[in-house]
Amino acid sequence: MSLQTNPFFLLIVFIVGACVGSFLNVCIYRIPRDISIVSPRSFCPLCGEPIAWYYNLPIISWIGLGGKTQCCGTPFSWRYPFVELLTASLFTLLFFQFHWATALAYSILCALLIIGFFTDLDHLMIPDAVTVGGFFLGIIASTLLPELHDTLNRWNALKQAASGAFVGAGILGVVAWVGGRVLKKEAMGMGDVKLMACLGAFLGWQATLFCIMIGSLIGTVIGIGILIAQRKKWGSHVMLPFGPPLMIAAIFWILGGKKIWQTYWLTL
């Protein structure tokens, strides 16, 4: 039995993923508020009371407490267990699908994307720790693991990572510049541009094209859904950050979109 299909190993990965998800919740809450992610220890966001470790167990504590805080009894968001479960599930899928080293690199990227996803939804910003930090981590990961770019040559992998970052950031940079000139206001935040540099460094230039195409499609579908749900007129302005659709597309690329993309171009 290989490590990838060992149930005990995958269970350990799931548990570790849930713990990482708990930490990601801390980052999602604290980074936009300029609070250290190290100190103070976990506290109730409603009354500020420190949370004991046994009330801070991933997923289990939320279920055990009935979705309410132990200190003040106030309901707290379903997002906490959702992020923990999402992280645990993604990590398990990655370690089941890929060699452990590749899975670890992809898990780091997915963790960054989860932080960026929710901070962009809540605050319309993607922290530089996610984008700029992710870019440098992508360059390092590509150099150490050239397999990320389907090669065994580190120099070729580094060139793929650099070209991916350049293409991804370049395309959205041009779109942001042209859109700003046409609309006479900011059409796209620089966070999205830096996000594409991060994705390109980890995944390569083909992935950036895929993410922009699929992300645009996802954003369009969500925008139409909002118009219908809110019963707005067609053509009404909908405030929708582009970062989350790009991140969903990136995760889709990792979990199978890359094979679909390559198969499509081979059949042309």
SULDA-V935507 format. One record per backbone hydrogen bond with DSSP energy under -1.0 kcal/mol. CO is the residue of the C=O (numbers start at 1). NH is the residue of the N-H. E is the energy in kcal/mol with one decimal. If there is no record, write none. Layout:
co->{CO & CO}
nh->{NH & NH}
e->{E & E}
This chain:
co->{6 & 7 & 8 & 9 & 10 & 11 & 12 & 13 & 14 & 15 & 16 & 17 & 18 & 19 & 20 & 21 & 22 & 23 & 24 & 25 & 26 & 27 & 30 & 31 & 42 & 44 & 49 & 52 & 53 & 57 & 58 & 59 & 60 & 61 & 62 & 63 & 67 & 69 & 74 & 77 & 78 & 79 & 80 & 81 & 82 & 83 & 84 & 85 & 86 & 87 & 88 & 89 & 90 & 91 & 92 & 93 & 94 & 99 & 100 & 101 & 102 & 103 & 104 & 105 & 106 & 107 & 108 & 109 & 110 & 111 & 112 & 113 & 114 & 115 & 116 & 117 & 118 & 119 & 120 & 127 & 127 & 128 & 128 & 131 & 132 & 133 & 134 & 135 & 136 & 137 & 138 & 139 & 140 & 141 & 145 & 146 & 146 & 147 & 153 & 154 & 155 & 156 & 157 & 158 & 159 & 160 & 161 & 162 & 163 & 164 & 165 & 166 & 167 & 168 & 169 & 170 & 171 & 172 & 173 & 174 & 175 & 176 & 177 & 178 & 179 & 180 & 190 & 191 & 192 & 193 & 194 & 195 & 196 & 197 & 198 & 199 & 200 & 204 & 205 & 206 & 207 & 208 & 209 & 210 & 211 & 212 & 213 & 214 & 215 & 216 & 217 & 218 & 219 & 220 & 221 & 222 & 223 & 224 & 225 & 226 & 227 & 233 & 242 & 243 & 244 & 245 & 246 & 247 & 248 & 249 & 250 & 251 & 252 & 253 & 256 & 257 & 258 & 259 & 260 & 261 & 262 & 263}
nh->{10 & 11 & 12 & 13 & 14 & 15 & 16 & 17 & 18 & 19 & 20 & 21 & 22 & 23 & 24 & 25 & 26 & 27 & 28 & 29 & 30 & 31 & 35 & 34 & 51 & 48 & 44 & 55 & 56 & 61 & 60 & 63 & 64 & 65 & 67 & 66 & 76 & 73 & 69 & 80 & 82 & 83 & 84 & 85 & 86 & 87 & 88 & 89 & 90 & 91 & 92 & 93 & 94 & 95 & 96 & 97 & 98 & 103 & 104 & 105 & 106 & 107 & 108 & 109 & 110 & 111 & 112 & 113 & 114 & 115 & 116 & 117 & 118 & 119 & 120 & 121 & 122 & 123 & 124 & 130 & 131 & 132 & 133 & 135 & 136 & 137 & 138 & 139 & 140 & 141 & 142 & 143 & 144 & 145 & 148 & 149 & 151 & 150 & 157 & 158 & 159 & 160 & 161 & 162 & 163 & 164 & 165 & 166 & 167 & 168 & 169 & 170 & 171 & 172 & 173 & 174 & 175 & 176 & 177 & 178 & 179 & 180 & 181 & 182 & 183 & 184 & 194 & 195 & 196 & 197 & 198 & 199 & 200 & 201 & 202 & 203 & 204 & 208 & 209 & 210 & 211 & 212 & 213 & 214 & 215 & 216 & 217 & 218 & 219 & 220 & 221 & 222 & 223 & 224 & 225 & 226 & 227 & 228 & 229 & 230 & 232 & 236 & 246 & 247 & 248 & 249 & 250 & 251 & 252 & 253 & 254 & 255 & 257 & 258 & 260 & 261 & 262 & 263 & 264 & 265 & 266 & 267}
e->{-2.4 & -2.1 & -2.1 & -2.3 & -2.3 & -2.4 & -2.7 & -2.8 & -2.3 & -2.0 & -2.6 & -2.5 & -1.8 & -1.7 & -2.4 & -1.9 & -1.3 & -2.1 & -3.0 & -2.0 & -2.9 & -2.2 & -2.1 & -1.7 & -2.7 & -2.0 & -2.8 & -1.9 & -1.7 & -1.8 & -3.8 & -2.0 & -3.1 & -2.4 & -2.7 & -1.3 & -2.2 & -1.3 & -2.3 & -1.0 & -1.9 & -3.0 & -1.8 & -2.9 & -3.1 & -2.6 & -2.3 & -2.6 & -2.6 & -2.6 & -2.1 & -2.4 & -2.5 & -2.5 & -1.6 & -1.8 & -2.7 & -3.0 & -2.1 & -1.9 & -2.5 & -2.3 & -2.0 & -1.9 & -2.8 & -2.3 & -2.0 & -2.4 & -2.3 & -1.8 & -2.5 & -2.8 & -1.7 & -2.2 & -2.1 & -1.8 & -2.3 & -2.9 & -1.5 & -1.4 & -1.9 & -1.0 & -2.3 & -2.0 & -1.9 & -2.3 & -2.4 & -2.1 & -2.3 & -3.1 & -2.4 & -1.7 & -2.4 & -2.8 & -2.3 & -2.1 & -1.2 & -1.9 & -2.2 & -2.5 & -2.1 & -2.3 & -2.5 & -2.5 & -2.7 & -2.3 & -2.2 & -2.4 & -2.9 & -2.6 & -2.3 & -2.2 & -2.6 & -1.7 & -2.3 & -2.3 & -2.2 & -2.7 & -2.1 & -3.0 & -2.7 & -2.0 & -1.9 & -2.5 & -2.9 & -1.3 & -2.7 & -2.0 & -1.8 & -1.3 & -1.9 & -2.6 & -2.6 & -2.0 & -1.7 & -3.1 & -2.2 & -1.2 & -1.7 & -2.2 & -3.0 & -2.2 & -2.3 & -3.1 & -2.5 & -1.9 & -1.9 & -2.8 & -2.7 & -2.3 & -2.4 & -2.5 & -2.6 & -2.5 & -2.3 & -2.3 & -2.2 & -2.4 & -2.8 & -2.7 & -2.3 & -2.1 & -1.7 & -2.3 & -2.5 & -2.2 & -2.0 & -2.1 & -2.3 & -2.3 & -2.0 & -2.3 & -3.3 & -2.1 & -1.8 & -2.7 & -2.4 & -2.4 & -2.3 & -2.0 & -1.7 & -1.4}
